[in-house]
Amino acid sequence: MFQIIGILCVIGMVFGGFMLAGGKMDVIAKAAPLEMMMIMGAAIGAFLIANSTNILAKTGGAIGKMFAGPKWKTSDYQDLLCLLFLLTKTMKSKGMIAVEAHIENPHESAIFSQYPKILADHFAIDFICDTLRMMTMNLEDPHQVEDSMEKQLEKHHHEALGPSEAMQATADALPALGIVAAVLGIIKTMSSINEPPEVLGKLIGSALVGTFLGVYLAYGFAGPFSTRMKQIADEEGLFYAIIRDVLVAHLHGNSAQVSVEIGRGNVPSTAQPSFAELEAALNDLPPEAR
């Protein structure tokens, strides 16, 4: 919602101020289509040249998330903590063998199936199951496990930042592409140097529209888009970091309750369930699970 308001503000304030100052939109309106064709066409072409098909596919999704917001909400963090509580409690009370059936086939697991949104996230499920699988292979050194999990998180986050980095590169290029369009406009103007001043003025004004659009699109749209994409990737990455925190706390010998409380303390403030809310959610779990 705020992104739409921001876009309208960028458009309305810039062009509204221009018109209130006495500027006439006819020159911009006449020049903009062809200038946009050159600038945006070159920007899209450069974007295709510079990025893999994987980044291209992810960019569309990242733009959608920019308007929808991060994937994970407060209820999802609470569900994650409950899921991790059930897994660590099972390991504590029944041993590592008891969780093998759950991690080998999580889509048929009675524990994982209680949380369909988390189950649908391939990285979250693989991250949990692979870590628990390491534990079943007697890799119980908390520092080794934490180091392995940290590397997986770094790799995933690096890949998640691909669209924002690609968009930022486009934002950096747009002012220069605007200059390219402006230079072409000046070349066109120089071929009409014998025309009267009023004609030359319009030609020069049209050429400068290219410079304006390049800078305007870069700092008014592409740059902020990139920033918001990065923010969302960072916020979503924190969800997976909670998995690391809880499982490492478990390896340090903490009880399931203490492990998830450590994880709850690291949940972002805007999505953090309170102690009472988490306790109530844990109390609502089936008695045999608790």
FENVENKA-V960980 format. One record per residue. N is the residue number from 1. RES is the residue in three letters. SS is DSSP state (A for helix, B for strand, O for the rest). BURIAL is b if it has 24 or more other ideal C-beta (glycine too) atoms within 12 Angstrom, else e. Layout:
<<N;RES;SS;BURIAL> <N;RES;SS;BURIAL>>
This chain:
<<1;MET;O;e> <2;PHE;A;e> <3;GLN;A;b> <4;ILE;A;e> <5;ILE;A;e> <6;GLY;A;e> <7;ILE;A;e> <8;LEU;A;e> <9;CYS;A;e> <10;VAL;A;b> <11;ILE;A;e> <12;GLY;A;e> <13;MET;A;e> <14;VAL;A;b> <15;PHE;A;e> <16;GLY;A;e> <17;GLY;A;e> <18;PHE;A;e> <19;MET;A;e> <20;LEU;A;e> <21;ALA;O;e> <22;GLY;O;e> <23;GLY;O;e> <24;LYS;O;e> <25;MET;A;e> <26;ASP;A;e> <27;VAL;A;e> <28;ILE;A;b> <29;ALA;A;e> <30;LYS;A;e> <31;ALA;A;b> <32;ALA;A;b> <33;PRO;A;e> <34;LEU;A;e> <35;GLU;A;b> <36;MET;A;b> <37;MET;A;e> <38;MET;A;b> <39;ILE;A;b> <40;MET;A;b> <41;GLY;A;e> <42;ALA;A;b> <43;ALA;A;b> <44;ILE;A;b> <45;GLY;A;e> <46;ALA;A;e> <47;PHE;A;b> <48;LEU;A;e> <49;ILE;A;e> <50;ALA;A;e> <51;ASN;O;e> <52;SER;O;e> <53;THR;A;e> <54;ASN;A;e> <55;ILE;A;b> <56;LEU;A;e> <57;ALA;A;e> <58;LYS;A;b> <59;THR;A;b> <60;GLY;A;e> <61;GLY;A;e> <62;ALA;A;b> <63;ILE;A;b> <64;GLY;A;e> <65;LYS;A;b> <66;MET;A;b> <67;PHE;A;e> <68;ALA;A;e> <69;GLY;O;e> <70;PRO;O;b> <71;LYS;O;b> <72;TRP;O;b> <73;LYS;O;e> <74;THR;A;e> <75;SER;A;e> <76;ASP;A;b> <77;TYR;A;b> <78;GLN;A;b> <79;ASP;A;b> <80;LEU;A;b> <81;LEU;A;b> <82;CYS;A;b> <83;LEU;A;b> <84;LEU;A;b> <85;PHE;A;b> <86;LEU;A;b> <87;LEU;A;b> <88;THR;A;b> <89;LYS;A;b> <90;THR;A;b> <91;MET;A;b> <92;LYS;A;b> <93;SER;A;e> <94;LYS;A;e> <95;GLY;O;e> <96;MET;O;b> <97;ILE;A;e> <98;ALA;A;e> <99;VAL;A;b> <100;GLU;A;e> <101;ALA;A;e> <102;HIS;A;b> <103;ILE;A;b> <104;GLU;A;e> <105;ASN;O;e> <106;PRO;A;b> <107;HIS;A;e> <108;GLU;A;e> <109;SER;O;b> <110;ALA;O;e> <111;ILE;O;b> <112;PHE;A;b> <113;SER;A;e> <114;GLN;A;b> <115;TYR;O;b> <116;PRO;A;e> <117;LYS;A;e> <118;ILE;A;b> <119;LEU;A;b> <120;ALA;O;e> <121;ASP;O;b> <122;HIS;A;e> <123;PHE;A;b> <124;ALA;A;b> <125;ILE;A;b> <126;ASP;A;e> <127;PHE;A;b> <128;ILE;A;b> <129;CYS;A;b> <130;ASP;A;b> <131;THR;A;b> <132;LEU;A;b> <133;ARG;A;b> <134;MET;A;b> <135;MET;A;b> <136;THR;A;b> <137;MET;O;e> <138;ASN;O;e> <139;LEU;O;e> <140;GLU;O;e> <141;ASP;O;e> <142;PRO;A;b> <143;HIS;A;e> <144;GLN;A;e> <145;VAL;A;b> <146;GLU;A;b> <147;ASP;A;e> <148;SER;A;b> <149;MET;A;b> <150;GLU;A;b> <151;LYS;A;e> <152;GLN;A;b> <153;LEU;A;b> <154;GLU;A;e> <155;LYS;A;e> <156;HIS;A;b> <157;HIS;A;b> <158;HIS;A;e> <159;GLU;A;e> <160;ALA;A;b> <161;LEU;O;b> <162;GLY;A;b> <163;PRO;A;b> <164;SER;A;b> <165;GLU;A;b> <166;ALA;A;b> <167;MET;A;b> <168;GLN;A;b> <169;ALA;A;b> <170;THR;A;b> <171;ALA;A;b> <172;ASP;A;b> <173;ALA;A;b> <174;LEU;A;b> <175;PRO;A;b> <176;ALA;A;b> <177;LEU;A;b> <178;GLY;A;b> <179;ILE;A;b> <180;VAL;A;b> <181;ALA;A;b> <182;ALA;A;b> <183;VAL;A;e> <184;LEU;A;b> <185;GLY;A;b> <186;ILE;A;b> <187;ILE;A;e> <188;LYS;A;b> <189;THR;A;b> <190;MET;A;e> <191;SER;O;e> <192;SER;O;e> <193;ILE;O;e> <194;ASN;O;e> <195;GLU;O;e> <196;PRO;O;e> <197;PRO;A;e> <198;GLU;A;e> <199;VAL;A;e> <200;LEU;A;e> <201;GLY;A;e> <202;LYS;A;b> <203;LEU;A;b> <204;ILE;A;b> <205;GLY;A;b> <206;SER;A;b> <207;ALA;A;b> <208;LEU;A;b> <209;VAL;A;b> <210;GLY;A;b> <211;THR;A;b> <212;PHE;A;b> <213;LEU;A;b> <214;GLY;A;b> <215;VAL;A;b> <216;TYR;A;b> <217;LEU;A;b> <218;ALA;A;b> <219;TYR;A;e> <220;GLY;A;b> <221;PHE;A;b> <222;ALA;A;b> <223;GLY;A;b> <224;PRO;A;b> <225;PHE;A;b> <226;SER;A;b> <227;THR;A;b> <228;ARG;A;b> <229;MET;A;b> <230;LYS;A;b> <231;GLN;A;b> <232;ILE;A;b> <233;ALA;A;b> <234;ASP;A;e> <235;GLU;A;b> <236;GLU;A;b> <237;GLY;A;b> <238;LEU;A;b> <239;PHE;A;b> <240;TYR;A;b> <241;ALA;A;b> <242;ILE;A;b> <243;ILE;A;b> <244;ARG;A;b> <245;ASP;A;b> <246;VAL;A;b> <247;LEU;A;b> <248;VAL;A;b> <249;ALA;A;b> <250;HIS;A;b> <251;LEU;A;b> <252;HIS;O;e> <253;GLY;O;e> <254;ASN;O;b> <255;SER;O;e> <256;ALA;A;b> <257;GLN;A;b> <258;VAL;A;e> <259;SER;A;b> <260;VAL;A;b> <261;GLU;A;b> <262;ILE;A;b> <263;GLY;A;b> <264;ARG;A;b> <265;GLY;A;e> <266;ASN;O;b> <267;VAL;O;b> <268;PRO;O;b> <269;SER;A;e> <270;THR;A;e> <271;ALA;A;b> <272;GLN;O;b> <273;PRO;O;b> <274;SER;O;e> <275;PHE;A;e> <276;ALA;A;e> <277;GLU;A;e> <278;LEU;A;b> <279;GLU;A;e> <280;ALA;A;e> <281;ALA;A;b> <282;LEU;A;b> <283;ASN;A;e> <284;ASP;O;e> <285;LEU;O;b> <286;PRO;O;e> <287;PRO;O;e> <288;GLU;O;e> <289;ALA;O;b> <290;ARG;O;e>>
